[in-house]
């Protein structure tokens, strides 16, 4: 039987073939998954022998990763806002840059009973994180995908979040059904914003495995954002905020869509210095 350290080194060596990957980190994560090891157990007893069945599970995970299956789908979860979120094929994998929206809503919020809507919630990462930070808020999270909503509901339960209502539907249709016109303090979204041209050059992990409709709204990548801006004012209270994520190079096109209905317009960069979140207040 091979030890924890021996299997780790074997996996790390094989994963060096992957472009834009961290072989050591991914080997450690996948070995932890295969052997049900915590991070502490991985480091404390590297000479611990592992069973042949564990070795087989680990090597199967390595093979799948080499086939460019996303790491998050192989482990079944992705961390967001320091919380683990369950994800599986067909559900958009949350990214750390979206945490900027949580930071900005938290900074703008009164912390009192506010109405928040998350459009296109995916795994529920935004809605659940906001619920944890703003426990008095009443949150509605929507998605057109039934599979995504199953993941979001699972994640809300996992984190003991009871203040989020999940509704299936496209864009503003669920909000109209709930009669939320003029009632929202915040409307947030990580919308699809990848253009068809950009999609063709995405990494295989994204292009082959993640749901295209959660990433690509149309030819230019601006189609969903444009509809979001046009319709959001109807649902926000006076001085309510719209916050949404944008892709690299989309700040100017997005700002050009904002008319006199909007004030206090701001763009916040992510940790890489890329303009990432547009926020604006209903005038």
N, C-alpha and C positions, 0 to 999 in steps of 0.2 A: 504493500500500500504506500502511496505517496503522501508526503506531508503537506500541510497548508502552504509552506514556503515553496516547496517544489512545484506544486500545481500552479501557484501564483506566477512563478517565473516562466513556466511553460505557457500559460495563457498570455502573459505579457509579451513574450517573444512572438507568438502568433499574431497578436493584435498590432504589432509594429507595421504590418502590411496596410493597415487602415490609414488613409489620409485624414488629416485634421482631427486626430484622435489623441487621447492621452492613454497610452497602453497600460501604464501602471495603475492609473485610477480605475479604468474600465475593468481590468483583470481583477482588481480587489473587489469591486462592486459585484461583478458576476460570480466570483467565488463565494462571496458572502451570500448571494442569492441561492447558489447551488447547495451550499453546505449549511445554510441557516446560521451563519456566523454574524455576530455583531462586530462593529469596528474594533471594539476593545478586545474581543476574542481573537480577532485576526492578528493583532499585534502582540498580545500577551503570550500566546502559545504557538509560535510559527512551526514548531517541530511536531505538532499534533498530527498523527496519521489520520487520513480520511479514507472512507470506504471506496471500493471500486464503483459502487452505484453513484456516489457523490462525484467521483472523477468523470463518470459518463455524463452526468447532468451538466457538469461544468463545461466539458468539451462540446456538448450540443449547443450550449449557450454561446460559446466562442464561435462555433460554426455559423450560427444564425447572425451573430454580429458581423462576421466577415462577409455575410451575404447582404450587409448594409441594413439590417433591421435596426430600428432605433433602440438605443440602450434603455430608454424609458419603457418601451413596450416589452422588452425582455425581463425587466425587473418588476414591471407592473405598477411603477409609481415614479413621480417626478416631484422634486421639492420646489415649493413656491412660497415666498414670504415665511421661510423657515418652517413650513408645514408640509408633510408628505401628502401628495394627491394621487389617487388611483387613476391610472390611464391605461387604455388598451386600444388595439387597432380600431381605427374609425373615429377616435377621439383626438382632437388637437392637443398636442403636448404643450403645456404652459412654458413660457420663456421668462427669464429673469428681468428682461427689460420692461415687461408689463408691470412689474412691481412699482414703477414710477407712478402709475395711476393710483395705486393704494396710498403711496406717500403723499400725493397731491390732495386726494380727497380727505385724508386724515388731517392735513394742514388746513384745509378750507372748512372742514366740518365744525359745527358747534358742539358736536358730541351729544346732542339731544335727540328727540324723536324726529328723525328726518326720513323722507322717502327717497330711496335709491333704486334705480333700475340698471341692470347689467344686460346689455343686448349682445347676444352671441356668447353665452357664458362658457361653452365648451365643457371642460372638466369641473367648472364651478370655482376655479382658483380665485378669480377676482371677487366674486360674490361672497364666498366663504371667508376669505381674508378680510374683507371689509366688515363682515359680520363679527369677526373676532375682535377687530379694532374698535368698532362702533356698536357695542351691544344694544344700544337703544334704537338703532336704525331699523326701519322696516324695508326689507329688500326684496325686489322681484328680479329673478334671473330668467332670461329667455334663450331659447335656441331652436333652430329649425330642425335639428337632428334629435331623434328620439334616443339614439345610442349615446349621444353626448349628455343628454339630460339624465340618463340612467347613471352615468359616471358622476355627474354633479350631485345628484341626490345621495348617492353612496358616500361621496366626500363630505357632504354636509352632515350626514349621520355619523360618519367617522370622527368628525371634529365637534360633535355635540352642538351643532348649529341649528337652532329651531326658528330663527327669524327670517329665513329666506324662503320665498315661495317660487317654485320652479314651474314655468309655463312653456309649452311648445308653441312655436309660431315664428313667422318671418317678420323681422324688423319691428314696425310699430303695431302690427295687427294684435298681438297679445295685450298691448297697453290700451288700445282702444276698447278691447273686450272687457278690460278691468276698469274702464272709465277713469283713467289716470290723467286726463287732460288738465293741464295747469296745476298739478299736484306734486310734481317731483322737485326735490331739492338738488338731486344729482342724477344725471344720466351718463353712464360710462359705457365704453365699448372697446374691446380689442377686435376691430373689424377685419375682414379679409382685405388685404391691400397689395398683394403680389400681382404684378402684371403677367399677362400670358407669356411675354418674352422672358421675364425673370424666371418664371416657373420652369422653362426649358433648361435653365442653367442651375436650378437648385440641386443640392446634394441628393444622391439616391435615397438616403434615409427619409427625406421629405417627399420627393417626387413619387417614389414607389409605394410609400406606406401611409403617409398622413393624408387626411381627407382634403382633397383639392378644393372643395367648395368652402372650407374653413379658411383657405388661404388666398384663393383667386376669385375676385368678384367679376372680372371681365377683362377686356383687352388692356386697358390702361392701368388698372389697379386702383383707380379713384372712384369707381362706380358706387360702391357701398358707402364710402365716406361722404360722397356728394349727397346721397339720399338721406344719410344720417343727419347731416347739417340742415338740410332743407326741412325735415320733419320734426326735429327735436324741440324747437321752440314751442310747439303746440302743447307739449307735455310738461314743460318746465314751469315752475312758479316764477314770478318776477324775481330777479337776482339768483335764480337757480343756475347751476353749472352743468355744462356739457364738457366731458373729457373723453378723448379718444386717442388711440395709438396710431402712429403713422410709420411708414417705411422710410428708408434713407432716400433723401431727395424729394420727399413729398410735402415738406413744410410750406413752401411757397404756393404750390397748387391748392393745398388745403386752406391756407389763410385767404387765398383769393376767393374762396367760396363763402366766406363769412361776410354778411351784409350788416346793415345798420341795426338789426335786431340783437347784435352781439357787442359786448364791451369787455373790458378787462382781459383782453386776449393775450395769451402767454404760451410760449413753447418751451418745454423742459427737456433737456438732454438726458440720455441714459448714461451709464457709467463709462461707456466707450466714447462719450462726447458727441453722439449722434442725436440730432433733434428727434424726439421720440413721442412726446405726448403734447397734444394741443388741448388747451383749456380755454373756455370762454364763458362769460356770464350773460344770461338773458337780460337785455336792457329794459 
